[in-house]
Amino acid sequence: MAGLGRKKKNEGKLGIAGICLVVIIFGIVMYVRTKDAQGQIEELNRDMQKLEEQLKEEELRSEELEEKKVYVKTKMYVEEMAKKLGLVYPDEIIYRPSDN
């Protein structure tokens, strides 16, 4: 009967050691997964900052295009483009410098 008591004590110690081992392994796994998740969060934050910068740039570009859209409808723009093409008003006289 004395051997039976010792066997139960050893089983109890082995059970506690097994539970401790499982808890330690679980802790290690959780630590590794937490570090991975933190890395992913940092990467996503960087991506989000880049996208926010791109959004600001695109909003500025959109404003510039809206301004150009209004400008294109003006008489000044039409005259500018006509001069680039070499067009003139019917009563307009063009003076060119002489080659002397």
ABEGO torsion letter per residue (X at the ends): XAAAAAAAAAAAAAAAAAAAAAAAAAAAAAAAAAAAAAAAAAAAAAAAAAAAAAAAAAAAAAAAAAAAAAAAABAAAAAAAAAAAGBBBAABBBBBBBAX
